[in-house]
Amino acid sequence: MGSRVIIIGGGVMGLSIAENCLRRGMEAVVLDKGPFAREASWAGAGYLDLRSASGVGGAFFALCKKSYDLYPEWTARLKKDSGVDPELLDSGSLDLAFNDEEETAIHRMEANLKTFGFSGQWLSPAQAAQIEPSLSPKVKSAFYLKETRQVRSPRLTRALLQVLQKGKVQLRELEPVDDFLIKGRQVIGVRTPKGVLEGDAVVVASGAWSGSLAEKLDLHLQAKPFRGQVVMFRTKPGTLRHILFSGLQKAFTYLVPRLDGHIFVGSTLEDAGFEKITTPEGMEKLKSGAAKVLPGLSQQLIEDTWAGLRPGSLDGWPYLGRVPGKDGLYWATGHFTHGILLSAVTGQLLAQALAGERPSLDLMPFALDRSPHAAAGI
Ligand SMILES: Cc1cc2nc3c(=O)[nH]c(=O)nc-3n(C[C@H](O)[C@H](O)[C@H](O)COP(=O)(O)OP(=O)(O)OC[C@H]3O[C@@H](n4cnc5c(N)ncnc54)[C@H](O)[C@@H]3O)c2cc1C
């Protein structure tokens, strides 16, 4: 068992792992190159979705479902212990079809969901308009799924940070990890510009930046960033109640309504390196995609726009658990488009592995040296 755990990265993964370690009475230190939780975990929409995972199936769906199931208890506890409400909402979602091709794709998703025991409901345009009066009249049909949830990720990480502070976990921001301390096969600590830090275990949870740390260890890991751009509208609370999904592939757009009336419109999926910027094309895609489903939105105020970097992996499945051939080293990156959803289970599984317990799910499918699985994504 690692009694002092060094966690590299203070996004939702690193913080969730630290919180699970704290609950087991283990000492944790979290280091971040920047301020905590200001990268992908701040930028993300936070919809907790089993729709897309149902198309991947198998161990990936099981991981997503376990995390989805952990959320109510996890966020209730965090809210109680921190006083910050992560705003877990059972919003439900509507997949909107504007033509036959989109309807066929949604039917395929419905069939996938059925294999896992989830059944939604098809709504006519009139039925859809009854529950979402601002919807475009051009919608051909809508598929309602009550299980789709959302959490507000900046609030989730704020709650986690409060709990960690109260638990006296060492939180060291603006301190990048540059290298590892290694003795034989054993990773015994990390090096930062402030000096060296030794521990019994080191966890890499550095999101889209984990590739450069992998190189230091001669690990050949696919770990590149995928940019997502976002537009945040400000509307009256209640303008939209359900999460909306619309469009196929490059035209895919989603709208996530917050309790206070903000509507999060996402997102592009771009292979653009570490260039974390919005572009005129990205903004246009999101604004026109949103106006297509909710025409009134074009008259509403755009409060903010931003971009974030999703941590990519070989196949969109995360890398989780011990690193073969490197004792004391653990990995928790590559959560790609599902990282907010997967943060609850990632914290639990990593803390179990660090404590020498048997993880509650088999980690083999998420091994760093696996062969690629069927790709998971948006
Ligand atoms: C636009 C957008 C929309 C999204 N929507 C959703 C969604 O609806 N649902 C969902 O489940 N997921 C969503 N995601 C994905 C999700 O946000 C990510 O998968 C998740 O936040 C990854 O968390 P992380 O902690 O691994 O990475 P990050 O939050 O990026 O954290 C990594 C941290 O590591 C730090 N770091 C990096 N290198 C070092 C180093 N050398 N030393 C110290 N610290 C270091 C960074 O500064 C950073 O704080 C979305 C992502 C984006 C960008």
The ligand as an SDF file (V2000), in Angstrom:
LIG
                    3D

 53 58  0  0  0  0  0  0  0  0999 V2000
  -15.4680   21.5100  -24.6130 C   0  0  0  0  0  0  0  0  0  0  0  0
  -15.4450   20.2510  -23.8140 C   0  0  0  0  0  0  0  0  0  0  0  0
  -16.6440   19.6380  -23.4960 C   0  0  0  0  0  0  0  0  0  0  0  0
  -16.6500   18.4630  -22.7270 C   0  0  0  0  0  0  0  0  0  0  0  0
  -17.8500   17.9320  -22.3530 N   0  0  0  0  0  0  0  0  0  0  0  0
  -17.8820   16.8250  -21.5700 C   0  0  0  0  0  0  0  0  0  0  0  0
  -19.1160   16.2960  -21.1260 C   0  0  0  0  0  0  0  0  0  0  0  0
  -20.1760   16.8540  -21.3960 O   0  0  0  0  0  0  0  0  0  0  0  0
  -19.0970   15.1620  -20.3730 N   0  0  0  0  0  0  0  0  0  0  0  0
  -17.9460   14.5350  -20.0390 C   0  0  0  0  0  0  0  0  0  0  0  0
  -18.0010   13.5060  -19.3580 O   0  0  0  0  0  0  0  0  0  0  0  0
  -16.7390   15.0170  -20.4370 N   0  0  0  0  0  0  0  0  0  0  0  0
  -16.6860   16.1430  -21.1980 C   0  0  0  0  0  0  0  0  0  0  0  0
  -15.4760   16.6490  -21.6140 N   0  0  0  0  0  0  0  0  0  0  0  0
  -14.2520   15.9040  -21.3320 C   0  0  0  0  0  0  0  0  0  0  0  0
  -13.7360   16.1880  -19.9370 C   0  0  0  0  0  0  0  0  0  0  0  0
  -13.7930   17.5720  -19.6770 O   0  0  0  0  0  0  0  0  0  0  0  0
  -12.3050   15.6620  -19.7870 C   0  0  0  0  0  0  0  0  0  0  0  0
  -12.1990   14.3320  -20.2310 O   0  0  0  0  0  0  0  0  0  0  0  0
  -11.8580   15.7210  -18.3170 C   0  0  0  0  0  0  0  0  0  0  0  0
  -12.0830   16.9940  -17.7690 O   0  0  0  0  0  0  0  0  0  0  0  0
  -10.3920   15.3430  -18.1730 C   0  0  0  0  0  0  0  0  0  0  0  0
  -10.0090   15.5690  -16.8360 O   0  0  0  0  0  0  0  0  0  0  0  0
   -8.4730   15.5190  -16.4330 P   0  0  0  0  0  0  0  0  0  0  0  0
   -8.4100   15.8050  -14.9870 O   0  0  0  0  0  0  0  0  0  0  0  0
   -7.8770   14.2630  -16.9460 O   0  0  0  0  0  0  0  0  0  0  0  0
   -7.8150   16.6850  -17.3190 O   0  0  0  0  0  0  0  0  0  0  0  0
   -7.6800   18.2600  -17.0470 P   0  0  0  0  0  0  0  0  0  0  0  0
   -8.9160   18.8340  -16.4790 O   0  0  0  0  0  0  0  0  0  0  0  0
   -7.1680   18.8620  -18.3030 O   0  0  0  0  0  0  0  0  0  0  0  0
   -6.6070   18.3240  -15.9050 O   0  0  0  0  0  0  0  0  0  0  0  0
   -5.2620   17.9680  -16.1020 C   0  0  0  0  0  0  0  0  0  0  0  0
   -4.4420   18.8410  -15.1880 C   0  0  0  0  0  0  0  0  0  0  0  0
   -3.0860   18.4080  -15.2270 O   0  0  0  0  0  0  0  0  0  0  0  0
   -2.2660   19.5560  -15.1440 C   0  0  0  0  0  0  0  0  0  0  0  0
   -0.9250   19.2120  -15.6560 N   0  0  0  0  0  0  0  0  0  0  0  0
   -0.5860   18.9050  -16.9180 C   0  0  0  0  0  0  0  0  0  0  0  0
    0.7360   18.6160  -16.9940 N   0  0  0  0  0  0  0  0  0  0  0  0
    1.2410   18.7610  -15.7390 C   0  0  0  0  0  0  0  0  0  0  0  0
    2.5360   18.6140  -15.1700 C   0  0  0  0  0  0  0  0  0  0  0  0
    3.6160   18.2430  -15.9150 N   0  0  0  0  0  0  0  0  0  0  0  0
    2.6880   18.8420  -13.8510 N   0  0  0  0  0  0  0  0  0  0  0  0
    1.6330   19.2140  -13.0780 C   0  0  0  0  0  0  0  0  0  0  0  0
    0.3790   19.3740  -13.5810 N   0  0  0  0  0  0  0  0  0  0  0  0
    0.1800   19.1380  -14.8910 C   0  0  0  0  0  0  0  0  0  0  0  0
   -3.0020   20.5960  -15.9800 C   0  0  0  0  0  0  0  0  0  0  0  0
   -2.6000   21.9100  -15.6760 O   0  0  0  0  0  0  0  0  0  0  0  0
   -4.4490   20.3090  -15.6210 C   0  0  0  0  0  0  0  0  0  0  0  0
   -4.9170   21.1200  -14.5540 O   0  0  0  0  0  0  0  0  0  0  0  0
  -15.4370   17.8650  -22.3420 C   0  0  0  0  0  0  0  0  0  0  0  0
  -14.2240   18.4890  -22.6650 C   0  0  0  0  0  0  0  0  0  0  0  0
  -14.2270   19.6670  -23.3720 C   0  0  0  0  0  0  0  0  0  0  0  0
  -12.9200   20.3410  -23.6910 C   0  0  0  0  0  0  0  0  0  0  0  0
  1  2  1  0
  2  3  1  0
  2 52  2  0
  3  4  2  0
  4  5  1  0
  4 50  1  0
  5  6  2  0
  6  7  1  0
  6 13  1  0
  7  8  2  0
  7  9  1  0
  9 10  1  0
 10 11  2  0
 10 12  1  0
 12 13  2  0
 13 14  1  0
 14 15  1  0
 14 50  1  0
 15 16  1  0
 16 17  1  0
 16 18  1  0
 18 19  1  0
 18 20  1  0
 20 21  1  0
 20 22  1  0
 22 23  1  0
 23 24  1  0
 24 25  2  0
 24 26  1  0
 24 27  1  0
 27 28  1  0
 28 29  2  0
 28 30  1  0
 28 31  1  0
 31 32  1  0
 32 33  1  0
 33 34  1  0
 33 48  1  0
 34 35  1  0
 35 36  1  0
 35 46  1  0
 36 37  1  0
 36 45  1  0
 37 38  2  0
 38 39  1  0
 39 40  1  0
 39 45  2  0
 40 41  1  0
 40 42  2  0
 42 43  1  0
 43 44  2  0
 44 45  1  0
 46 47  1  0
 46 48  1  0
 48 49  1  0
 50 51  2  0
 51 52  1  0
 52 53  1  0
M  END
$$$$
